[in-house]
Amino acid sequence: MIATATAVLHDFLSDLVDLKLLIIKSIYFTLLAGVVMLWPQLTLHQQQLGLTTYQTGICSSAMSLLTMLVPILAGFTGDKLGNYKVLMSIATAGAGLGAFLFTVVPSANTTTVYYLANGTTNNSLVNGMINGRDLTNGITNGSNLTYETTNLINGKINGSDLLNGRVTTVKVDPEKLTVTFWSYLVVRLLFGMFQSVGYTLYEGAVMAHVQERGINYGYQRAWGTMAVIVGSLLGGYLVDITSGFKMIFWMSAGLHVVSAGLMLLLTMNFKLPTQSLTREIFRYLLNVEVILLFSAMLAAGVLIGYLETFMYRYLVNLGASSMLVSLTVTVGAPFELLLTLLTSHLVRHIGHAPLIMFGLSAYAVRLVGLSMLVDPWWVLPLEALESVANGLLFTAAIMYCTLLFPMDIIASSRGIFAVVYFGVGKLLGTLIGSEVREVLGDRATFRVLAGIALAFALTYCLAFYTFRRRMSGILDLRTSPPTPASHHNVSQDIKAAQGTTQIAHDTFFKTLQPTVVTHPTTKHGISNYICRVDDE
């Protein structure tokens, strides 16, 4: 145990002082900080603008539809271009523009201030009267009030405190709401489109560096996790002290512009344009392990899609403040940081698939806990489990992709990954979850999703190990086991892993993959067989 911790620390420090990786780390920090400070606040911003829950669902669904198209197109374009850092930089700068445009979306709320009883202070409420003035007809000082003010409860008129003889009423204007909704939707889609293109291409670039140079993906992404800690806390703090959202949109815009500039400094010359891209992609998508991986990420996308859309409103309805909402993102970040750093070592001893199964199971526990909340502050221990989903499941899945897909289609694989997880998964989570929520309510919906998460974790486990057992039987008959690699340079292992050793055919697998090629690899510290579809 001590030896393992020492090895992890040594590897981390060696990676930390590598100046060639400083740009990658810096971009992860600035880019994710610019995004994360908005994540938990967007739903609350929609509420402040006067958008209804139904309109919030429409915005989330539209974003999911957009995410079904944009990442894969971005990935295809990136692989066709080869060195695509200029496109990546332009897209990220566009996301900064989108963040700024949130500040000009008009509010649908109409705020009116009424001065009651000649502006006297410390008004006495007796039998529906203020200082003897009858409010039965909503009249004070001879002026008709345009909103109903006859509902006097606990010293309030329509929920507004009487202070210094003044009452403030806030009401959504239906005509303004139409303009607000469509303005917000356009800005949200613009921001989402550019942010999706920029981040997809950047992740593809990092994955390409993993394959080319053998760098540790978890160590780079850990800086994004640090950004989650800083960005989410800072976002909630700024919203509270400014009583508004403009400051976080301005900061997000600035961080995206900084990220765009840093992207131009990346080295991408080794990434060559890809020929016959579509044919290559479809051949690799027929791999059973790829199908299982993307199925697991689809299930995770359904869960996160519902949580991101409705969990924050659920907490606000329980009495959560903006600061508490931000803390839900921050509280799990230290654990996520630790798990992100340890992922490559956990993969070495456990494997990618078990970590993915564990992540789905963690979702089930988290959802059950949410369904039982009474005091919103108890959400913080539950949100620590988010670290398992983000720090472990997501990181292990990306590392798995770098094994299952070659360099020439690595950006496309990241685009497909985003479509499955952020696009189709989140869309299904939002649409189906919205309908279930309307019928069953928040708590019951959380329990239904928990059951789905657990069921899919078990199904994935069964399917994966059935496939591996079947594949192991074929290899026992047709190949001899490889000698485990030891003390090799990681980048050398990665390049060696691109070679093929023995073609194995089986009637069952022919229905899913025309040619199965097995090859040994020690990438990410694993010495095993990876099944891929390659040319004979």
Stockholm file with secondary structure:
# STOCKHOLM 1.0

chainA/1-536         MIATATAVLHDFLSDLVDLKLLIIKSIYFTLLAGVVMLWPQLTLHQQQLGLTTYQTGICSSAMSLLTMLVPILAGFTGDKLGNYKVLMSIATAGAGLGAFLFTVVPSANTTTVYYLANGTTNNSLVNGMINGRDLTNGITNGSNLTYETTNLINGKINGSDLLNGRVTTVKVDPEKLTVTFWSYLVVRLLFGMFQSVGYTLYEGAVMAHVQERGINYGYQRAWGTMAVIVGSLLGGYLVDITSGFKMIFWMSAGLHVVSAGLMLLLTMNFKLPTQSLTREIFRYLLNVEVILLFSAMLAAGVLIGYLETFMYRYLVNLGASSMLVSLTVTVGAPFELLLTLLTSHLVRHIGHAPLIMFGLSAYAVRLVGLSMLVDPWWVLPLEALESVANGLLFTAAIMYCTLLFPMDIIASSRGIFAVVYFGVGKLLGTLIGSEVREVLGDRATFRVLAGIALAFALTYCLAFYTFRRRMSGILDLRTSPPTPASHHNVSQDIKAAQGTTQIAHDTFFKTLQPTVVTHPTTKHGISNYICRVDDE
#=GR chainA/1-536 SS CHHHHHHHHHHHHHHHTCGGGHHHHHHHHHHHHHHHTTHHHHHHHHHHHTCCHHHHHHHHHHHHHHHHHHHHHHHHHHHHHSSCHHHHHHHHHHHHHHHHHGGGCCCCEEEEEEECGGGCSSCCEETTEETTEECTTSEETTEECSSCCCCEETTEETTEECBTTEEEEEEECHHHHHHHHHHHHHHHHHHHHHHHHHHHHHHHHHHHHHHHHCCCHHHHHHHHHHHHHHHHHHHHHHHHHHTSSHHHHHHHHHHHHHHHHHHTTSCCTTCCCCSSHHHHHHHHHTCHHHHHHHHHHHHHHHHHHHHHHHHHHHHHHTTCCHHHHHHHHHTTHHHHHHHHHHHHHHHHHTCHHHHHHHHHHHHHHHHHHHHTCSSGGGHHHHHTTHHIIIIIIIHHHHHHHHHHSCGGGHHHHHHHHHIIIIIIIHHHHHHHHHHHHHHHCHHHHHHHHHHHHHHHHHHHHHHHHHHHHHHHHHHHHHCCCCCCCCSCCHHHHHHHHTSCCEEECCHHHHTTCSCEEEEEECGGGCCEEEEECCCC
#=GC SS_cons         CHHHHHHHHHHHHHHHTCGGGHHHHHHHHHHHHHHHTTHHHHHHHHHHHTCCHHHHHHHHHHHHHHHHHHHHHHHHHHHHHSSCHHHHHHHHHHHHHHHHHGGGCCCCEEEEEEECGGGCSSCCEETTEETTEECTTSEETTEECSSCCCCEETTEETTEECBTTEEEEEEECHHHHHHHHHHHHHHHHHHHHHHHHHHHHHHHHHHHHHHHHCCCHHHHHHHHHHHHHHHHHHHHHHHHHHTSSHHHHHHHHHHHHHHHHHHTTSCCTTCCCCSSHHHHHHHHHTCHHHHHHHHHHHHHHHHHHHHHHHHHHHHHHTTCCHHHHHHHHHTTHHHHHHHHHHHHHHHHHTCHHHHHHHHHHHHHHHHHHHHTCSSGGGHHHHHTTHHIIIIIIIHHHHHHHHHHSCGGGHHHHHHHHHIIIIIIIHHHHHHHHHHHHHHHCHHHHHHHHHHHHHHHHHHHHHHHHHHHHHHHHHHHHHCCCCCCCCSCCHHHHHHHHTSCCEEECCHHHHTTCSCEEEEEECGGGCCEEEEECCCC
//
